[in-house]
Amino acid sequence: MSWKNLKQTTLVDAMFIEHDALKELDDVHELIDWSRIENLLAALHASTRGQKA
């Protein structure tokens, strides 16, 4: 016999619930200088050989 867990949220419900972990990730995001990281990673796909990424 099947049963439904009424305490389990759906994916849509989980996307709209505020989590402390998400707020912490926002704080970390503000601390990172993403332009420096982009400059470091830009050369990864700069090769003219092979197929385009």
N, C-alpha and C positions, 0 to 999 in steps of 0.2 A: 504494500500500500504506500502510495506517495504522500508526502506531507510538505507543507510550506512553512519556511522559517519566517515568521512575521517580523522578527527583529532585524533581519538582514535588509540593508538598503539596496536600492537599485543603482546602476551606474549613474543614471541621471541625478538621483538624490545625492550620491557621493560627490558629484561635481559641484553641487551648490552648497554643500556644507562647509562652513569655515573651519579649518584645522589650524592649530597652533603651528604645526610643522610647515604649513604653507607660508605663514607669516615669517617664520624663521628663514625660509628660503628667499623670501623677498628681501629680508635684511642682508643676507649674504650677497644677493644679486646686486644690491646697491654698493657693496664694498669692492666688487670686482671691476677692474678697468678693462672692459670687453674690447676696446679698440686695440690695446696692446696684444691681446690674445689673437684677435683677428689678423693683425700684422704678422704674428709668428706663424699662424696656420695658412696664410695666403699662398705661400709657395708650395704647398702640398699638391695642388692641382694646377700649377703653373706650367707644367711640362707640355711641350707642343707635340710630343709623341703619343701615339695611342688614341683611343676614343675619348671624346669629351665626357666629362663626369655627368 
